[in-house]
């Protein structure tokens, strides 16, 4: 009977997924966060989430999305990104995420110079997250690293699609390789993250350190 109940719960979670954006839209503020997403254990959520600003290569300008500080309490939920991203960009807001399984896609933090000699850098904590078959990167910090804490995560079988797309560019750069579990900026002015007790496994690149961690 217990096995049957478990199968029914799994079937319900998979058959009636909720998008991550729907949960975001319904979430309210709590503490220092503008939005706190409390996911349900074992439930499947689909799709990505974009926060901050978006650089439009057609207009050469930044378009606003949602410049908010966000916390995702995973509580053992499953998030299938469907090859999309959870992305916070061109803002000094925070994105914290913990205790969930993320399938496909990439978790990205992107910063930029502000034009006055300073930098606009998103920050956050990623803790106890399992990334299964992420696309391009498990966690990618481009122009970011300051006040970032990457703690006790597992990244398994990251998939490479060739060159990554540099900031403000519509074409991939082969010298910026994908397929790395955790990658952060090589430029010291963006700061360096605290990367503590993380695990990486990628059978496609056995014995190659860049498959696990890189500075780009």
WOUR-V37297 format. One record per backbone hydrogen bond with DSSP energy under -0.5 kcal/mol. CO is the residue of the C=O (numbers start at 0). NH is the residue of the N-H. If there is no record, write none. Layout:
BEGIN
co=CO nh=NH
co=CO nh=NH
END
This chain:
BEGIN
co=0 nh=4
co=1 nh=5
co=2 nh=6
co=3 nh=7
co=4 nh=8
co=5 nh=9
co=6 nh=10
co=7 nh=11
co=8 nh=12
co=9 nh=13
co=10 nh=14
co=11 nh=15
co=12 nh=43
co=13 nh=16
co=17 nh=45
co=18 nh=22
co=19 nh=23
co=20 nh=24
co=21 nh=25
co=22 nh=26
co=23 nh=26
co=27 nh=35
co=29 nh=32
co=32 nh=29
co=34 nh=70
co=35 nh=37
co=36 nh=38
co=36 nh=72
co=39 nh=42
co=42 nh=77
co=43 nh=17
co=44 nh=79
co=45 nh=19
co=48 nh=86
co=50 nh=52
co=50 nh=88
co=51 nh=64
co=53 nh=55
co=53 nh=62
co=54 nh=56
co=55 nh=59
co=55 nh=60
co=60 nh=55
co=62 nh=53
co=65 nh=51
co=65 nh=67
co=68 nh=33
co=68 nh=34
co=69 nh=95
co=70 nh=36
co=70 nh=72
co=71 nh=73
co=71 nh=97
co=72 nh=38
co=73 nh=76
co=75 nh=41
co=76 nh=100
co=77 nh=44
co=77 nh=79
co=78 nh=80
co=78 nh=102
co=79 nh=46
co=80 nh=83
co=83 nh=105
co=84 nh=48
co=84 nh=86
co=85 nh=107
co=86 nh=50
co=87 nh=109
co=88 nh=52
co=92 nh=122
co=93 nh=69
co=95 nh=71
co=96 nh=126
co=97 nh=73
co=98 nh=75
co=98 nh=76
co=99 nh=129
co=100 nh=78
co=100 nh=102
co=101 nh=131
co=102 nh=80
co=104 nh=134
co=105 nh=85
co=105 nh=107
co=106 nh=139
co=107 nh=87
co=108 nh=141
co=109 nh=89
co=111 nh=119
co=117 nh=113
co=117 nh=114
co=118 nh=120
co=119 nh=111
co=122 nh=94
co=123 nh=148
co=124 nh=96
co=124 nh=126
co=125 nh=150
co=126 nh=98
co=127 nh=99
co=128 nh=130
co=128 nh=153
co=129 nh=101
co=129 nh=131
co=130 nh=132
co=130 nh=155
co=131 nh=103
co=133 nh=135
co=133 nh=158
co=134 nh=136
co=135 nh=178
co=135 nh=179
co=137 nh=106
co=138 nh=140
co=138 nh=182
co=139 nh=108
co=139 nh=141
co=140 nh=142
co=141 nh=110
co=143 nh=184
co=144 nh=147
co=146 nh=123
co=147 nh=193
co=148 nh=125
co=148 nh=150
co=149 nh=195
co=150 nh=127
co=152 nh=198
co=153 nh=130
co=154 nh=200
co=155 nh=132
co=158 nh=135
co=161 nh=177
co=163 nh=165
co=163 nh=172
co=165 nh=168
co=170 nh=165
co=171 nh=173
co=172 nh=163
co=172 nh=175
co=174 nh=176
co=175 nh=163
co=179 nh=137
co=180 nh=137
co=180 nh=138
co=181 nh=213
co=182 nh=140
co=183 nh=215
co=185 nh=187
co=186 nh=189
co=187 nh=190
co=189 nh=145
co=192 nh=194
co=193 nh=149
co=193 nh=195
co=195 nh=151
co=198 nh=154
co=200 nh=156
co=201 nh=204
co=202 nh=205
co=204 nh=207
co=206 nh=208
co=207 nh=210
co=208 nh=211
co=208 nh=212
co=210 nh=180
co=211 nh=181
co=213 nh=183
END
